[in-house]
Amino acid sequence: MNPDQVFGLVFVLACGTIIPLALVFGIPVAKALARRIEAETAPRDEPPLAELEELRQRVAELEERLDFSERLLARVQPPDGVRE
């Protein structure tokens, strides 16, 4: 077997294994990377659900405190004989 035949055989075997492997593994990896890059660069219109739920809980607690304060202020009566 002369060197040209060896080179041709190696070239055919390499193309027959490398190209299919690159297609089988490379395309899904490229798609996954593209999705990740797209997700990172996409503008976020809505806050994450966990953060939104935390804010709702805090607003509910503030409403309770405000109601309590209003009830306390409504109960306070000036002493008899004192006019404002």
TAPENOR-V579071 format. One record per residue. RES is the residue in one small letter. SS is DSSP state (H for helix, E for strand, - for the rest). Layout:
BEGIN
RES	SS
RES	SS
END
This chain:
BEGIN
m	-
n	-
p	H
d	H
q	H
v	H
f	H
g	H
l	H
v	H
f	H
v	H
l	H
a	H
c	H
g	H
t	H
i	H
i	H
p	H
l	H
a	H
l	H
v	H
f	H
g	H
i	H
p	H
v	H
a	H
k	H
a	H
l	H
a	H
r	H
r	H
i	H
e	H
a	H
e	H
t	H
a	-
p	-
r	-
d	-
e	-
p	-
p	-
l	H
a	H
e	H
l	H
e	H
e	H
l	H
r	H
q	H
r	H
v	H
a	H
e	H
l	H
e	H
e	H
r	H
l	H
d	H
f	H
s	H
e	H
r	H
l	H
l	H
a	H
r	H
v	-
q	-
p	-
p	-
d	-
g	-
v	-
r	-
e	-
END
